[in-house]
Every structure is written in structure tokens, then in C-alpha cells.
Amino acid sequence: MALQDRVATALAEVADPAGGGDVMASGRVSGLVVKPDGAVGLVLAVDGLDRAAAERLQAATEVAVNRVAGPKAARIILTADRGSVAADARPAQSTIPGIRKLIAVASGKGGVGKSTVSVNLAVALARQGYAVGLLDADIYGPSVPTLLGIEGRAALEGNRLQPALAHGLKALSMGMMTDPGKAIIWRGPMASSALVQMVEQCDWGVLDVLVIDMPPGTGDVQLTMAQKLKPDGAVVVSTPQDLALIDARRAVAMFGEVGVKVLGLIENMSGYACPECGAVSHPFGQGGAEAEAAAIGAPFLGRVPLDMGIRSDSDAGQPGRGVAAEAFLPIALRLARETGL
């Protein structure tokens, strides 16, 4: 199949946000051409879309083209009727240009394994062929560099931070910009500003999804993330015990108040299989997060066991192996369905 035909097939999988099927069937894409140097040119009509919808459609179109034709192959011209809200969308850059979906991974309290879940979830999505970025927004306790085995500082090119490449991901963390032996002592507004800067001033390129590992709680950073970055949804991580679930409810309520969809709950540390006899026990209880998801009407994405292999692999910077691979693959697949990846 010729490259132009393969690009057209890929574009036929991009939904028209205004309805009418995909962007090829609805006529939003026109003038599709493949140049001798491999660049793919097309015209994308954004009539009737607001600025945010137009920019997200542009990002989705770029991802579809680049996945077939190679990185940075897409050359897209946006057009709109003069009276359209989106007519002036092109000159203004979105907060996260080139990123189709933004998913926050949060918890109401610390100690529930949120960062381990974030990393393994991102790795599982990457292994399904998605272009994935991971932002460690836990400013005060960044652990993603350890979990991914990343050493050294983040590079700076042309005033743009360069994410590290590890395990099929692009990753950035405050731990890649500060001395690991020093505490970060910032007030809330400073931490919130750092979060926005790590998104806006990082060279993420084109991504299907950016996973944001949020700090625990419901404070300034969470509010800034919701208001300025406008994620497509949030995943809430909890252990099965009642104490953790109380705080998980607060996290769910917070996202509801700021207009962020809760994509689902994940129950971490759910059951422990004795390595000697194989008997399964439940030191933190059983089924609490699933019951909570049902009570609030949110999807239950799955459970992750309390497993020595996940702990040892995390400490060694080797996520997504063994039990972790088995546990996180179905969760990642369901999350992909929930977000329309």
C-alpha cells in the first residue's frame, strides 16, 4: 500500500469532534499529499470548533500521520470560516501542543503506591504502541527517576527541557533538575508554577498521552493542574483499607468540583500471595476500591497485588516486568478505552 493510502487509512481512525464519523468521511481533511522528501501535507478544517477542540484535533491528526510517515512528517494547515470561533486558533499555541490526551494519576493520601502505579501504567500503555510521556508532578517527593532508573540532570536545548527516554517513555521529573540530597522547600504557588513550566517548557514532541503523576492530596498543585492544563481525566489510586478510601473519596470529590472526569479507580496492594505456600491473604482488606467505584458511579479499572517482585523491580528501576506486566496490561487497555486512545 502506498504511503498516501496508509496515511489516509490512519486519518480515518481520527474521530470528528463535531460528529459525522472520522475526519476523512466528514471532509475536515482535504488536499492530502505526500512530498518527495516524505513530508505529508494536508488541510484540516476546524469550522465550528472552539480553540481547545481545534488544537486537540490538530494534535490527534499529527499523531496519526506521524505514526505512519515518521516523526515530524505532518505539515498541517488549519482553515476555518471567518465567523468560526476557531478561526484564530492557529496562532495561539495550546498549553500542551501535540499531546492528544492528558491523564492525571492521583490519590487522596501518600503511601498507596501512586507513583509505582503511574510508572507501570505508562509503561504498559507504551508497550501497546502508544506514544507516552510521563511527568512526575510530585514536586516534594519525586520518585519517577528511581522507578525508571534515570540518572543525571535533564538536558536543556534551545531553552526547552529535554525529557529522558526510558522503557519506551519520555519522562521528566523535578528529581532530574535538583540535588537528590536536598529537600525542596517551596510554598504552594511555587510548586504549582513548577508544574506548569515542566509541561509548557518541555520538548515532549507528539504524544498519544501524557501521564501526570500527581502529588498526594487536594491542594494548590491539583487545582492548578485542573484549571490550567485541563486534563482529559483522572485516575484515583487507593489501597482497599477504609482509611485510604476516605482520602480517595476526597480526591474524587475534588476532581468533580473542578470539572475533571474521574476515569476510574485502581486498587493497589490488593492481596498478597505467600511465596512459600501460595496462600493469598489480604493485609489491607479486600475489594474496598471496587466497592467505592460502584458507589460513586466510576469505572473500576482493576487491582494490583502486593508483590515482592513489583517492589524489587521498582527499586531497581525496572518497571513492567513479571507480576507488574500481568497486572497493569488489562488496566492500561481499559484506560485506553475509557479515554478513546
Secondary structure as GFF3:
##gff-version 3
##sequence-region A 1 341
A	DSSP	alpha_helix	3	11	.	.	.	ID=ss1
A	DSSP	beta_strand	29	34	.	.	.	ID=ss2
A	DSSP	beta_strand	40	45	.	.	.	ID=ss3
A	DSSP	alpha_helix	51	69	.	.	.	ID=ss4
A	DSSP	beta_strand	74	79	.	.	.	ID=ss5
A	DSSP	three_ten_helix	85	88	.	.	.	ID=ss6
A	DSSP	beta_strand	99	106	.	.	.	ID=ss7
A	DSSP	alpha_helix	114	127	.	.	.	ID=ss8
A	DSSP	beta_strand	132	136	.	.	.	ID=ss9
A	DSSP	alpha_helix	144	148	.	.	.	ID=ss10
A	DSSP	beta_strand	155	157	.	.	.	ID=ss11
A	DSSP	beta_strand	160	162	.	.	.	ID=ss12
A	DSSP	beta_strand	164	166	.	.	.	ID=ss13
A	DSSP	beta_strand	169	173	.	.	.	ID=ss14
A	DSSP	three_ten_helix	174	176	.	.	.	ID=ss15
A	DSSP	alpha_helix	188	200	.	.	.	ID=ss16
A	DSSP	beta_strand	207	213	.	.	.	ID=ss17
A	DSSP	alpha_helix	220	224	.	.	.	ID=ss18
A	DSSP	pi_helix	225	229	.	.	.	ID=ss19
A	DSSP	beta_strand	233	238	.	.	.	ID=ss20
A	DSSP	alpha_helix	242	257	.	.	.	ID=ss21
A	DSSP	beta_strand	262	267	.	.	.	ID=ss22
A	DSSP	beta_strand	272	273	.	.	.	ID=ss23
A	DSSP	beta_strand	280	281	.	.	.	ID=ss24
A	DSSP	alpha_helix	288	296	.	.	.	ID=ss25
A	DSSP	beta_strand	300	303	.	.	.	ID=ss26
A	DSSP	alpha_helix	308	315	.	.	.	ID=ss27
A	DSSP	alpha_helix	322	339	.	.	.	ID=ss28
###
